[in-house]
Amino acid sequence: MPFIEIALYHGGHKITVPALVDSGAAMSVLPYDTGLELGLVWEEQTVPVDVGGVLKDTW
């Protein structure tokens, strides 16, 4: 699978990172350290995710 450089923006922060292109993926995943660089507070980023038929809050 190919990698490309992407720019990510959040709250005035901008970083450029390599990203894996998976055109068949149902969702994108952001590494924890990358989120910290953007100023994210991970505990405030919960989203329900269906993992094998079970809904689970993840961050």
HELIX and SHEET records of a PDB file:
HELIX    1   1 TYR A   32  LEU A   38  1                                   7    
HELIX    2   2 TRP A   42  GLU A   44  5                                   3    
SHEET    1   A 2 PHE A   3  HIS A  10  0                                        
SHEET    2   A 2 HIS A  13  LEU A  20 -1                                        
SHEET    1   B 2 VAL A  47  VAL A  51  0                                        
SHEET    2   B 2 VAL A  54  THR A  58 -1                                        
END                                                                             
